[in-house]
Amino acid sequence: MSKIIPFKAVRPTADKVALVTCRNYDDYSPAELACWLDFNPYSFLHVINPAFVHSQKITIDKRFRGVAHKYQDFKNEGVFLKEEEAVFFLYEIQTKTESFTGIVAGTSVEEYRNNIIKKHEDTLQYRVELFKDYLHQTGFNTEPVLITYPDNEALNNWILNKKKETAIYLFSTPNKEKHTLWKVDQAAEIQWLQTQFEAIPELYIADGHHRSASAELLWEQDKHLGNENLNYFMSFLIAESNVKIYEFNRIIRDLNGHSKEVFLERLSEHFILICKEQELWKPQNKFEFGMYLEGRFYALFYKQTNKEVSILENLDAQILYDKVLQPLLGIEDLRNDERIEYIPGKQSILTLKELVDEGEFEVGFMLYPSDISEIRALADNHLIMPPKSTYIEPKFRSGLVIYEL
């Protein structure tokens, strides 16, 4: 049984929604961020980073208080409105190549704790603590957890019919995406949706493991206050078939003291190597890896000698770590080792090539993306993917829908 609830959302007024909403804060370069803050007074970036110029000079607590104050300023100035009744939303994101549609709702902290809402990634405790403090001090969240549910014909038909109704928002963004939001406020429709999800035994976190863990930590800290809103966290629920999973490619600064010849020889113990010269080669199937080294691309085909290994050991990101990154390149900690960095697979392979050619990195590896069945199997077996195994879309617009605590 999966419980979802409607909530009294805060959202921009219709005339300002295209100006208010923004991408994830980390997606902006410092120069880009400064430009948006300079010319757009309505950007939600003013709320989530109210002291941009002085951000390195103020304490975390003061920064969080500044977020809370700026958010209240936006509300006082009429930039935001609050729903009088609890509602769901249907939200569609159309990019140049993909279309994503899901339901915005509150999901249960208790079900997260009881593993009805399942996870496949580990979290860093300091990040969980930091975001918990952010939620506690600001009193709101605008970044929902991306959660998948099994494809459901009844829900699919409901979505198709709902899209025929008049939307409350329809706007485009500078990165050439189109966003549409429908409000679900009829009691019978809300009840029907809740009944549909009650029949779903498990949900799966696709993106937002730290946010859900922080919501749990906040609940543990403040549950004595009797605040019902703390029992839930905002989620964007989407059918499994409607998410797009990219790999994270790896670039490494050095060969850990190996010469190119020795490194290639060591690789051949576990992989069949084919030099592709200047061909921009990417893996086409599972157990295939791409490599760029000293101006040449290589195809690496894993010699899968043991068929009876675990789900995790069969994961491409784990294979690369077990056979290359850890034993050959000496990278133990994938999260914190400064010798390794990650590039989302949706970026061109030329990005990886250019970074290696510039000399700061010596070798790059390209992976084949995982699929939803691998993620689900890992979560079902309480297994954790290596860090930066997946880059999953869609990405929600900050400032579009806000869950107040």
C-alpha positions, 0 to 999 in steps of 0.5 A: 500500500502506498499512501499519497496526500494532497497539500496546500501548495504555495505557487507563483501567480500565473503572470509571473510563473515563467519569471519565478521558476528556475533550474536547480541552483547547482546547474548555474555557473557563477557568471550565469547566476549573477546575470539572472539575479541582476536582471530578473527580480522575480527569479526564485534564485533570489530566495534560495541564494539571498546573499549571493555576493557575500555567500562565502562570508556568512554562516550557514545559519545566517544564510538559511535565515536569509532564505526564509526572510526572502521567501516571506518577502516574495509572499508579502509582495504577491509573487506567490499564492497559497491554495485554500484547499489541499490539492494534487497537481499533474505536471508535464515537462517537454524537452527537445527530445523527451516528454515527462508527466507525473503527479505532485503529491505528499508521500509518507515518511513512515512508508519511507522508514518502512521501506515501502518507498525504496532506495538504491543510493547511499547518502552522505550524513553531512548532506542529510544533516545540512538539508535537514537544518535547511528545512527546519530553518526555512520552513519549506521545500520546493525540490520534490523527490522523484519517485517511480511507480509501475506502469498503470493503465488506469493512471495512464488513461487518467493522465491522458484525459486530464491533459485535455483540461485547461491548465493553470500554467503553460510556459516555456523556459530559456533552455527550450523546455515547455512546462504545463501544470494542471490542478487536481482539486475535486474531492472525488478525483483526489480520492480516486488517485489515492485509491489507485496508489493504495493498490501499489505495493511499493514505490521507488526513489529515482532521484532525491535520496538525500532529500527524503533522508533529510525529511525523515531526520527532520521528522525524528527531530521535530515530531514532538511538535505535532506538526502533521506536515512533517509526516510527509515530503513532496514527491513527483510521482512518475511511471517507470517507463517515463523516466530517462536514465543516463550514465555518469561517465568518469574522468581521472587525473592520472594513471596512478603511476602506470605507463600507458603500455602497462595500464593497457596490459593490465586492462586486458586481464579483464577486458577485450580491448579494441582501439577505435582511434578517433572514432567517438565510440560509446558503449552500445550494450551492457558489459561494454565500456568506452575509454579515451586515453592519449588521443585515442578511443578504445572499446572495452568488452568485459570478459564475464567469467563468472555468471553467478555473481550478485546483481550489484557485481553485475552492475557496469559501474561496479564492474568498472570500480572493482576491475579498474578504478580501485585496483589499477588506479587506486581510487577507493572513495568514489565520493571524495577522491579528488582524482576522479570527476563525473560527467552526466551521460546526456552531455556530448562525448566531446566534453569528455574528450576535450577535458582529457585533451586539455591535460588536467585529466589523463583518462576517461571512461564511458559507461552504458546506462543502467535501466529501471529494472536494475534499479528496482532489483537493487532496491528490492534486495537492499543493495546500494549502487556506487556513487554517481551511477545514474543521472535521471530525468526529469528535473523539477523547476525550483519555485514552481510548487512549494511544500510548506512545513 
